[in-house]
Amino acid sequence: MVELYYDKLCDYATNLARDNFKSEDIVQNVIVRMWQQREHLNPNVSIKNYLYRSVYNEFIDQYRKDMAISALEKKYIESIDLLSETEDESENKRLISLIEQEIDLLPNRCKETFLLSKKEGLTYNEIAEYQNVSVNTVEKQMVKALSILRVKIKEKMLSFLFFLFYKNKKI
């Protein structure tokens, strides 16, 4: 299967992604996933169509992740600007302490979901699988957490919050 479709799938993925390295990653992900799920595949479905559709879906998934990272990078830049405005080291420590206190006050499930997303960097799908809930439930928990924190910390501090967890460690 790899010998028959790999090069053609890479060409297709390159047309989508406009990046040879990314296209190879996409195709390799699809082939590995297909191999892992081989027992569950419908024998009546065309392998060729299945592979091309899977490559397209993998491209879309990676594109969405890249867009999310771009949005996070924007928040990171905003937070750096915010940090440069607050020159006083003790003020930075006070703000970090305030944020951590408010996170600790979140409801347990909400807090766990928030920290898995922002501190551990897990996707909503990964969190849903870890918590054994639906992705929709994870989304609702994140909306709830951000709403609570937005009210408590105010809009200006939200970009600082993203900076705090972007580095995946405490300052």
C-alpha positions in Angstrom: 0.0 0.0 0.0 2.8 2.4 0.9 4.7 1.7 -2.3 1.5 2.1 -4.4 0.1 5.4 -2.8 2.8 7.2 -0.8 4.3 9.4 -3.5 0.9 10.3 -5.0 -0.5 11.1 -1.5 2.6 13.3 -0.8 2.0 15.2 -4.0 -1.6 15.7 -3.1 -0.7 16.8 0.4 2.0 19.2 -1.0 -0.7 20.8 -3.2 -2.7 21.4 0.0 0.0 22.4 2.5 2.6 24.0 0.1 5.3 22.4 2.3 7.1 19.2 1.4 8.0 18.3 5.0 4.6 19.0 6.3 3.0 17.0 3.5 5.2 14.0 4.3 4.2 14.3 8.0 0.5 14.4 7.0 0.8 11.3 4.8 2.8 9.4 7.4 0.2 10.2 10.1 -2.6 8.9 7.8 -0.8 5.7 7.0 0.2 5.0 10.6 -3.4 5.7 11.8 -4.8 3.5 9.0 -2.5 0.7 10.0 -3.5 1.0 13.6 -7.2 0.9 12.8 -6.9 -1.7 10.0 -9.2 -4.2 11.8 -12.0 -1.6 11.9 -11.8 -0.6 8.3 -14.8 -1.3 6.1 -13.7 -3.7 3.3 -16.2 -2.3 0.9 -14.7 1.2 1.0 -12.2 2.2 -1.7 -8.7 2.3 -0.1 -7.6 5.0 -2.5 -10.6 7.3 -1.8 -10.2 6.6 1.9 -6.5 7.6 1.9 -7.1 10.8 -0.1 -9.9 11.8 2.1 -7.9 11.0 5.2 -5.0 13.1 3.9 -7.4 16.0 3.3 -8.8 15.7 6.8 -5.3 15.5 8.4 -4.3 18.6 6.5 -7.4 20.5 7.8 -6.7 19.3 11.4 -3.1 20.5 11.2 -4.2 23.8 9.6 -6.6 24.4 12.5 -3.9 23.6 15.1 -1.5 26.1 13.3 -4.2 28.7 13.4 -4.7 28.1 17.1 -1.0 28.4 17.7 -0.9 31.7 15.7 -3.7 33.1 17.9 -1.7 32.0 21.0 1.4 33.6 19.7 -0.5 36.9 19.3 -1.6 36.6 22.9 2.0 35.9 23.9 3.2 39.1 22.1 0.4 41.1 23.9 1.5 39.7 27.2 5.1 40.7 26.6 3.9 44.2 26.0 1.9 44.0 29.2 5.0 42.8 31.1 7.1 45.7 29.8 4.4 48.1 31.0 4.6 46.6 34.5 8.2 47.2 35.2 8.0 46.6 39.0 9.1 43.1 39.8 6.9 43.0 42.9 3.9 44.0 40.8 4.5 41.0 38.4 4.7 38.7 41.4 1.5 40.1 42.8 -0.3 39.6 39.4 0.9 36.0 39.1 -0.2 35.3 42.6 -3.7 36.8 41.9 -4.0 34.7 38.8 -3.0 31.5 40.6 -5.4 32.2 43.4 -8.3 32.7 41.0 -7.5 29.5 39.1 -7.4 27.6 42.5 -10.9 28.9 43.2 -12.4 27.5 40.0 -14.7 24.5 40.4 -12.7 21.2 40.4 -13.6 19.9 37.0 -13.4 23.3 35.5 -10.0 23.9 37.0 -8.7 20.5 35.9 -9.9 21.1 32.3 -8.4 24.6 32.3 -5.0 23.5 33.5 -4.8 20.6 31.1 -5.4 22.9 28.3 -3.4 26.0 29.2 -0.6 24.6 31.4 -0.2 21.1 29.9 -1.0 22.1 26.3 -3.5 19.3 25.6 -6.0 19.7 22.9 -9.7 19.5 23.6 -9.8 16.0 22.1 -7.0 14.8 24.3 -8.6 16.3 27.4 -12.0 14.7 26.5 -10.3 11.3 26.2 -8.3 11.8 29.4 -11.4 12.8 31.4 -13.7 10.4 29.6 -16.1 13.1 28.5 -17.2 14.6 25.2 -15.3 17.4 23.5 -18.4 19.5 23.9 -18.2 19.1 27.7 -14.5 20.2 27.6 -15.5 23.3 25.5 -18.2 24.2 28.0 -15.8 23.8 30.9 -13.2 26.1 29.2 -15.9 28.7 28.4 -16.9 28.6 32.1 -13.3 28.9 33.3 -12.5 31.8 31.1 -15.7 33.6 31.9 -15.0 33.3 35.6 -11.4 34.4 35.3 -12.3 37.2 32.9 -14.7 38.6 35.5 -12.3 38.1 38.4 -9.1 39.3 36.7 -10.5 41.7 34.2 -10.0 41.8 30.5 -6.5 43.4 30.6 -5.1 40.6 32.7 -6.3 37.8 30.4 -3.4 38.2 28.0 -1.0 38.0 31.0 -2.7 34.8 32.0 -2.0 33.3 28.6 1.6 34.4 28.9 1.9 32.7 32.2 0.8 29.3 30.8 2.3 29.7 27.3 5.8 28.9 28.7 4.3 25.8 30.4 5.9 26.8 33.7 5.6 29.3 36.4 7.7 32.5 36.3 
